[in-house]
Amino acid sequence: MDTIQVVVYLVLWAIVCSFILVGVRVTSGKELNTFRNDGSDLSAFGLRATRALGNNLENLALAVGIMLVAVVTAEGTPVTDSLAKYYLYCRVGQTIVHLISTSVPMVLLRATLFSVQLVLLAYWGWNLIG
């Protein structure tokens, strides 16, 4: 899996998360035009789905920005290609953990997966400018 494929998968994953949240809202029994954008009016799962989607969208720009710089610069993709799939695995894993639970062990796992993503982004950025 190369860098540009991971970019597409990251966008598709955000779309999947959007559909999960839409499903939660449609089945919540609430009027669809009365929901709160922070998810506080939903079930515990609905709140986690709201935050998981927000988290995906917030971090999408960071990943796509670095990865597209790598793709545009001819020498950049060797920097990202070898690790891009692991970034994707961590992003998807973080979301799944977020949807499952907010217990302390799960939050620690989620934080670990997020930290790996940040380290990868920093590593790529440093190598792309260095």
N, C-alpha and C positions, 0 to 999 in steps of 0.2 A: 504494500500500500504506500503510494507516494504522497508527497505534501499536498498536491492539489486535490487528490481524492479525499484526504483527511479534511480539508477545508469544506468540501461538499458534504461530507458526513457530519461535520459539526453543525452546518446549517440544517441539514435534514433532522438531526437530533433535536435541535431547537423547535422544529416544526412538530415533531412527535410530542415533545413536551407541551406544546401549545394545544394539541389535540387532547392530551390527557386532561389539561385544565378545562378545556371546553366541555369534555365529558363530565367532569366533576360538577361544573356549573349547571349543565343541562339536567343532570340527575339530582340536583340539590333540592328541587322543589321550590326554589325561589324564583321570583320574576327575573328574567334575564336582563332586564334594564335597571335592576336595583342592586347589583353586586358592588362590593367595595373592591377597589383595585389592589388592596393589600391582602385580600383573602381572609380577613378577620371575621367575615360573616359566614365562613364555610366550616366544614368539619375539620378535624385535625389533619386528615389527609389532604383536604382541599387547601388548607393553609400551607402545608409542605409543598404541594404541587405548584402553588402560586410562587413561593420563594424559589423553588427549583427552576422554574421557567425564568424568573427574574435573574437568578444567578447565571444561568446559561447565556442569556442575552447580554448581561453585563460583561461577561468574560469573552464572549465571541469576538468582540472588536480587538482585544489583545492578541488572541491567537491568529485570527485572520490577518491582522496587520503584519505581524512578524512573518507568517507563512507566505503571504503574498509578496513581501519584499524578497524573500528567499526565491520564490518562483520567478520574479521579474529579473533578478540579478542572476546571470548565468552560473556564477560560482556558488550561489546560495543554497540550492536544493541539496547538495551533498551534506550540508550542515543539518538540514531538517529532515530529509527523507528517512534516515535511519531511525529516528526517534519519534516521528510524527504519529505513528500508530499508537505508541505508548501514551502520547498526550491524549489522543482520542479515547483510549481505554480508561484512562484516569478520569476524563470528563464524564463519560457515560457512567462509570462506576460511582463517581461522586453524586451524580443525579439519582441513581438508583438507591444509594444509601440514604440520601436526603428524603426520598419518597417513603422509604421503609420505616425510619425511626429517627427520633431526636434524643435517644438515650445517650448517656455520656460516652460509652464505647463507640457507638455509631458516629457521634459527632467527632470523636478523635480519628476514626477511620476516614471520615469525610475531609477533615482538616489535613490528614496525611496525603490523600489523593490530590487535594487542592495544592498543597505545598510542592508536590512533584510537578504539577503543571507549571507553577511559578518558576521553579528551578529550570525546567526545560525552556520556558520562554526567555528567561534571563540568559541562559547558556546560548541559545540561538541568537538573541540580540547582540550579545557580546561578540560572538563569532562573525556575525554579519557586519558589524562596524569595525571590527579589529582586523 
